[in-house]
């Protein structure tokens, strides 16, 4: 119950402060790490992170931006995992949750890895399901970290490429 209350408190706080959180990106790699932790710590509520990764990929080393963001996102996703592990997470989309739970029972952390590579709104449910299924926190974290790091490096590289294309077009 405590884990659920903590997850909800973090989510509400981050949602309320989402505009201020976006300003943290001005602090470079630590800023993108912190934004990624906070954005991923929300459960279901939207918070900025990939837009910051995209933007900072054009002004900083995109691989380092992706590494910082991937680690931050994976750490933030532990909030959803803990909410599920506590066994008292509130789930509104029960049909989608049941589908993810069946997939995780069958394919294990591969589902976590694949869902963490692609930007999607269902990863919170996948983290909750992994917690409820009592997946090893280390296995969950590693699968999540690998997938999120691949995704954020690609987004940062896209930001760097977009900026290069814009500057060349302006010439």
N, C-alpha and C positions, 0 to 999 in steps of 0.2 A: 504494500500500500504506500509505503514511504517512497519507493522508486517511482510509482505512478504519479504521486503528488509532485515530486521533484521534476519529473518530465513535463508535466503540465505547467508548472511554474516557469520553467525555463522557456517553454514554447510561447507562453503568453508574454513574457518579458521581451523576448527577442522580436516577436511580432509588433509589439508596441514601440520598440526602439529601432525598427528596421531602417529608417532614414538615417539615423546616426551611425548605424552599423556600416552602411555603405561608405561613409566618410573614412572609415578605418583603412580603406584601400590605399590611402595616401602614404601609409607607413611601410610600403613595400612588401617584402616576403613575410615578415611577421604579421603585417596587416591582412594579407590574403589568407594566411593560416588562421588567424583569429576569426575573420569573416566566415571562413569555411566551417570552422568548429561550430560557431553560433548558428549559421544557417542550417547545418545538418542536425543540430540538436533540437530543432523545432519538430514537432510531430504534426504533420499534415499542413500546417500553416506556411505560406510561402515567405521566403526570405532571400535576399540577394546573395548570390555567390558566383554562379557561372558568368554573370555579366561582368563582375569584377575580375574574374580570372581571364576572361576574353580581353578586357581593356588593359589589364596589367601585362598580358602576354605581348602587347605591342610596345611596351616601354621598359620591361625588365626581361631577363632571360626566361623565355617561355617554358623551358624544361624545369627550371627551378621554381617558377610560379606553379606549374602543375604538380611538382613534388610537394610543395608546401600546402597547396589546396587539397591534394589527395589525402595527405596525412590528417589535415584538419577535418575534412569531411568524414573520414573513417572514425576518428575520435568522437565527432558529434553524433554519428549514427549509433553509438553505444547507448545513448539516451533511449532511443526506441527499443533497442534490444533489452535494456534493463526494465522498461515498462512491460514488455512481454514476459520477461523472466519472472517479474513479480506476480504474474498471473492475473493481474487486474486491469489490464489495458482496456480503454474504451475504444471499440471498433465500430465505426458507422457502416462501412461497406463490407458487410459480412460475406457476401457472395465472392467478392474479390479476395478477401482474406482467406476464405476456405480454399479457393483455387490455389493461392500461393502456398498455403500450408500443405496441400496435397503434393505440389511440385517439390517443396523442400523435403518432405518425408521421402520422396522417391529419389531425388537427385542431390540432396544435401546442399553443401556450400556452393556447388556449381551454380545454383539458382541465385545465391547471394552475389557471386562474382559477376554473372551475366547481367543481372539487374543493376549492379553498381557501375557497370561500364556505360550503360545507356542512360541518358537523362530521362527520368520518368517519375511520375507522381506516386508510384506504388511502392517505392523502396521502403518508405516508413512501415508499411504493412508487412513487407518481407522481413524487416528487422524485428518487428514485434513477433511475427510468427517464429522466427529463429529463436527468440528468447523464450517463447512459450513452449517450443519443442526442446528447450534446454540444450541447444547446440553449445559446443564448447566456445566460450567467449574468445579464446585465442584463434580458433578456426574461423569464427565469424569475422573477427577483426582483420585477419590476414586476407581472407577472400574479399572483404569489403575494401580494404586498403589497396589491394592490387587493382581491382576494378575501378575504383574512384580515381586512382592515380593515372591510369591509362586515359580515362575520360578527361580529366582536368588538363593533362599534358596536351591532348588533342585540341581541347578548347583554347588553351593558351597559344598553341601553335597556329590555330585558325585566326586568333586575334592578331598575332604577329604578321601573318600572311595578309590579312585584310588591311592592316595599317600600311604594309609595304605596297599593296596594290593601290591604295588611296593616294599615297605620296607620289607614286609613279604617275598616276592619272593626273594629279594636280600639276606635275611638271609639264 
